[in-house]
Amino acid sequence: MSTVLIALAAVFLTAPAASAAPTALRGGDRLYGAGGAVCTVGFNARDGGGAPHALVTGRCAATAGTWYADPGLTVPAGTTVGHSFPGNDHGVIRYTNPALSYPGEVNLGGVFQDITGAAAPRVGQSVCHIGRTTGRHCGTVTAVNATIDYGGGNVVHGLIRSNTCAEPGDSGGPAFSGTLAVGLVLGGSGHCGFGGTTYHQPVVEILSAYGLSLY
């Protein structure tokens, strides 16, 4: 088990504004809330009745109750239905706009990777993640059941650690191994110019907590 202080984690919620509202929301895309709140969708999932949901970090889900597909807040997208932090760092937004589509894919930057399921990773497994700031980076899982201490009593347990890099703005991005969802980017250390360490909230835990499945 590892402990690390992530000084930049809170800043990771900030991302550049998009220029136009999408007609579809995928993993890696952004949702916008009042007061400048921005959340990156990790993965799309559905409940037992087939209703679509977005998996996001708990810190981000707590920043707004209503979410939009565009930074001008003109295209409704969904509402926050649950979040957990500290202890965990995960949340769920239920999509509510039938005019948008919610594919079970992640956006690699105009190219889409299908996601067919979720996996609890093992040490040494390959993993890639998408960050809204740095794009796609790949590496390997270096630890499971790791811990982040953000300070002030805000500790998150049971995390995945990898040697992929992340920078401010990347929080919430999807981490995957092939077509399998692995985690959500939480924070890290280092810089993508020379490498680093990133911590991920496991996806299988989020799905179990909210009774969801990937598609």
Salt bridges, closest charged atoms under 4 A:
ASP89 OD2 - ARG59 NE 2.52
GLU105 OE1 - ARG26 NE 2.60
GLU167 OE2 - HIS191 NE2 3.34
GLU205 OE2 - HIS90 NE2 3.88
